[in-house]
Amino acid sequence: FRLTRKNIKNCQSSTERSQTTSRTTVRHNIINTATNMSLNHFTPVSGLIGGSLIGLSAATLLLFNGNILGASGIAASVVVTPRKTLTEDSQHWKLSFIAAFALTTRLYVSYIDPDALKDARLANDLNATVVSPMGFVIGGFLVGFGTRLGNGCTTGHGICGLARLSVRSLSGVLAFMATGMFSATGCSPTCPFNKYLRASVETVKNYFPTESTKDIGTILASLAASVALPGFLRKAPESASKHERDEYDSNRSKIIPSVVSGALFSVGLVISQMTLASKIYGFLDVKGIKGGYWDPTLVCVMGGGLVVSFLSYQWVKGFNVFQNSKALECPLSQKKSVGHFDVPTNQVIDFNLIFGEALFGLGWGAAGLCPGPAMFLAFAGYPNVLLRWWPSFFVGSLLAEQVKNAQLRVENNKKID
């Protein structure tokens, strides 16, 4: 039986079409599988709701107190400038914020939703990243040093800075996002640092709280509340002038908004699931895009927070993009004679900003924690966060403060010369 040239060409064309169709089908199957796997981890609704609550927390501090929600700065102030934070009336709002955050966290994980921090993916998914004890130490140090040097983290530069269209904050966010993805993605089994930063899945049981660490979290929350309590009770001295009394009353009036903001921040973090390591690494590890386990929930969290925070700035005179005749010149809880908005206006993109935020990103990718979620997990009693991440964070913050002071002395000496 003979085949003509025409029949041969038809056979070849049919074979090529079959192969092309087969390859296309395989690609579509891979894409569909990857998409379905990603959507299994993607939680946009909780991300948007939680992110919006975080944005509302920032808006409350801004509109009522005139202050910025910077988790790294608030936390570090307790150790870097303890006397100022504990004794100056203008700093009492920070203590109230931390106390409300701590008590809300303990209440939430103890009574409202005890299973809120259960990370099923961390326990069951072979692709899940497990941080080693050394990873928490290194990550905490880099985050502490970097955020202090760069003056911000995901809340200060991200939720607040981007919302007021700060080019400086945008540069910082791009820096820590880039290095965060590099750190989380690059720390694969072939990476020479993997054995120091990562642990086996079998060690996951050591990640969760014990009864003793839960007790430590409760003690810390109680201590935070007791330190903040005098701010509610303190009265202005009898010899104070009218201006001093007005300042005292304004500082005292910041306490209630700070309490509300701290509670909102805590609830927003846990609802958005930013307290789960798998959510952070699900986004930062970009290998998941090809592997089918990438989780873009963090985008929804940042988006929800940014929208609410951006809207709040439309009520602050000088920072509103849209014309608003009712924009505020003084925070709502403050007296006009002494109240003002303490909003950063620095737009300089310098070495400290880029290098500091880059280090923060490396630490974020190394341990999967930035200051806000780390605060929540510490008060919830997570041992590695309590005993490794936070001590390292404070050491890094103190060292960065010394570096900044040294830089300032050098600049002053140059001016004198």
N, C-alpha and C positions, 0 to 999 in steps of 0.2 A: 504494500500500500504506500503510495507516494504522496508527499506534501509539496504543494507548489510554494513559490516564494511568498505569495500573498498569505497563504495559510500559516507559514512560518512567522511572518511579521505579526499576524493577528495573535498567534500564540504568545509571542514575546510581549506584545502590548498588554495582553490579558494578564500575563505573569507579573509585569511591572505594576499594573494597576492593583493587582492583588497584594503585592508586597507593600505598595504605598498605603493602601487601605489598612493593611495589618499594622504598619508602623504608626499610622495615625491613631488607630484604635488603642494601641499600647500606650501612646502618649496621653490620650484622653483618659485612659484608665488610671494612669499614674497621677495625673492632675486631679481627677475626681477623688482618688483615694487620699491624696495629700490634703485636699480641701476638706473632705469629710473628717479626717483625723484632726485637722486644725480646729474645725468647728466643734468637735467634741470637747475641746478645752476652752474655746472662746466663750466668754460670758459678758456680752456687751451691755446687757441691762443692768446687772449688778455693778459693772464698771462705771457706767454713766451715773447711776444713782450715788454710788460711793464717791466718785470724783466730784459730783455736784455738791455733796456734803462737805468735802474738803475745801472746795471753792467757797462755800458759804461760811466755813470756819475762817478763811482768810478775809472774806468780806466783812464779817463781824468785827474782827480786830481792826480792820482799816477804817470802816465808817464810824464806829463808836469810839475807838481808842486812838486812831491815827497811826497804828503800828503795823508792821509787816509780819506775816506768818513765815518765819524762818526756823524750821525745826532744829537745824544744826546750831544756829546761833543761840536759840533759847536753851538748848541742852548744854552746850559748851559753857555758857555764862556761869553756870553753877560751880564750875571748876576753874575756869580761866580767870574770872573776875568775881570770886565768891563774896568778898566783903561788899562790893558794890551791889551785887544782886540781892544779898540778904539784908542789907541795911538801908539802902537808898529807897525813898518812897516811890521814885519814878520807875523802879525796877520791880515793884511788888506784883505787877500784872503777870510777869513771867512765872513767879512762884504759884500764882493762882491758876494759870494755864496748865502748868505741869501737874498740880494737885488734881484738877478736874479731869485731865487726861488719864492720870493714873487710876483714880477711883472709878471712872467710867470703864476703863479696861478691865479692872478686877470684877466689876459688876457684870459686865457683858460676858466674860468667859466663865464666870462662876454660876450665873443664874439665867441670863437671857438666852444664850446659845453656847453651851459647853462644848459643842462639836464644831464651833466656828473655825478653829485653827487646825482641824484634821485635814491633812493634805493627802488625799487618796493617791494622787499621781506620784507623790514622793515615795509612797510605800509600795506601789504596784508597777509603775512604769519604768522599764529598763533604761529609757532615755532620760529619766529625771536626774538632775545634778544633785549630788550629795556633798556638802562642804565639810572639809576636815576641821578638826580643832585648830590646827595651824592656819587654815584658811580664814577662820573667824578672827584670829589675832591680826594677821596681815591686812585683811579687809578693813577691820575697825581702825587700824592705825592710818591707812591710806585715806579713808573717808574723813577721819578727824583732822588730819593734816591738810588734806586738799580743800575741804569745805571752809576751814579757818583761813587758809591762804587765799582762796578764791572768793570768800565772803558769800557763800550760798550753796544750796543743794537743790533737790528736785522741787521743794516748795518755794524757797526764797527766790531762786533764779527762774524756776519753771512756772509754778502756778501764779506767783506774784509778779515776777519780772517780765515774763512774756505778756502778761495781761495788760501791762502798762506800756507795751511796745518798746521795751528797752533793748537797744542794740547790744549793749554790754551783756545783759542776761542771755540774749539769743546766742551770743558767742560762747558763753559759759555752758549753756545747754548743749550746743553742738559738740563742744569739747568732751563733756562727760558722757554724752550718748555714744559718741564714736569710740572712746576708750572703754566704755562699759560693754559695748558689743564686741570689741576686740578681745577684751579679757574673758568674757563669758564664752565666746565662740572658740577662741584660740586655745583654751585650756582643755584640750582633748587628751585622750590617752597617750598620744605621741608627744605631747608637750613636756619639756623637761621639768616644768613646775607642777605638773599634774599630781605627782606623788605627795607634794606638800599641801596643795590646795584642795584636793578632792579625796573622798573616802568611798569605800565600797557600799553597795546597797545594804549589806548586812549590818552596817553601823547605824542605820536610820533610827533604830530604837533609842540610841543615845541622844538623839536630837530633841526629843520631846520632854516636857516638864516632868519632874518628880515631885513628890509631896513636899520635900524639903525646899526645892526651888520655888514652888508655888507659895510656900510660906514666906520666902525671902521677898517675892514680888508683893505680897500683901503687906509685909513690914515696910517696904520702900514706899508703897502707896500711902500708908498711914503716916509715915515720916514726912512725905511731901505735903500732906494735908495739915499736919501739925505746924510745919514751918510757914505755910501760907496763912494760917488762921490769924496770927497777930495783925496782918494787914487789914482784916475786917474790923478789928477792935481798936486799933491805934487811933489816937486823937491828936489834933494839932496842939502844939505847946501854947500855953496861955500868953506867952510873950510874943507870939508870932504876929507879924504885920498882916494887913489885909491881903497884900499880894502873896505872901507866904501861905496864908490860909486858903486862898484861891487855888494855888498850886497843889496844896495838900488835898483839897477837896476834889480837884480834877484827877489826881493820881489815884485817889481812893475810888472814884467813880469808874475807873478802868477795871476794877476787880470783877464785877458781875459779867461784863462782856467777855472778859478773858476766860471765866469759868464756862460760859456758853460755847466759846470758840474751842476750848480744849476738849469739851465733851463731843462736839461735832466732829472734830478732827479724829478722835479715837474711833467713833462709830463709822465715819467715812472710810477710814483705812480698812477696817475689818469687813465692811459690806463690799467694798471694791475688791477684796481678797488680795490686796497688796501686801498683806502680812504672810502670804504663802510663798515659799521659795520657788515653787514650780511656776507661779505666775510671773515672777521676775525673770527667771531663766528662760521661761517659755517665750518671752519677748526678746531678751538680750542675745540669746543663742540663735543666730540667724541661720545656722545649719538646719534648724527646724523647718525653714521655708521649703527646702528641697526634701527633707526627710519626712515632712508631713506632720510635725508636732509643734510647729510655731504657733504662738498664742498672742494675738494682737490686743488683748484686753487692756494693757497699759495705755494704749492710744486712746481708748474710750475714757479711761480714768483721767488722763491729762486733759482730754478734750472737754469733759464735763466740768472739771475744775477751772479750766481757762475761761470758759464761757461765763460762768458765774462771777469769777474774779474780774474779768474784763468789764462786765456790767457794773460792778461796784465802783470801778475807777471812773465811770461816766458821771458819778456823783461827787467826784473830788475835783475841785477847781484847779486847773493847770495840768491835769492828767486826763481830762475828758476829750475823747476824739470827736464826739458829737456835741453840738451846742446845747447847753443846758443852763438856763437862767437860774435854776435852783441848786446848782452845784455848790457843795459845801466848802467853806473856807476854814471851818473849825470842826473837829470830830463831834459827833452827836452827844457824847457823854461829857464833853469838856466845856469849861467856861471860856467865852470868847476872849477874855482878857489874858489868858495864859495858854489856852489850847492851841495845838498846831498838828499838822500831819507830818509824821516822821518817815517820809518816803524817800528812798535814795534817788539822787539825781545824777550821780556820777555815770558818765558814758564812756570813760576811758577804757580801752581794751589793752591791758598791759600783760606783762609776763606773769605776774602773780595770778591774775584771773585765769589765763589759759592753762598754765602749768598746774595751778591748784585744782581746777575743775577736771583736768585730765587725770590727775592722781585720784581724785574722788571717783571718777568713772572706773578706773582700774580696781579700786577697792570695792566698788559696787558690784562689778562683775566677778570679783574674787569670792565674795561672801554672800552676794545676793541681797544685801541690806543697805538701805539709806537711813538717815536718822529717824524719820517718822515711824516706819514699821519696826525699827529696832527698839524704839521706846515702847511700843505696844508689846512686843515679844518679851522684853525684859520684865515689864510689870505682870505679864502673863506667866512668868516663871521659866522661860526657856534657858537652860543652863549655859549653853555655848554663847548666847547673847549676853546674859548676865555676867558671866565670869570671864569671858574672853573678849568679846567684841567691844563692850562698853569701856572696860579699863584701857584697852588699846586705843579706842577713839579719844579718850580724854588725854592720854599721853601724846597722841598725834596733834591734838588741838593746842596743848600747852607748848609743844615744840614749835608749831607754826607761829604761835603768838610771839615766841622769842625771836624767830626769824624776822617777823614783821617789825618788831621793836628795834632789832639790829639794823634793818634797812632804813628805818626812820632816823636812827642816830647817824648813820653815814650821810644821809641827805642833809641833815642839820649841820653836820661838820663841813660839808661842801659849801653850804650857804655862808657859814662863818668865814671860811677861807676865801 
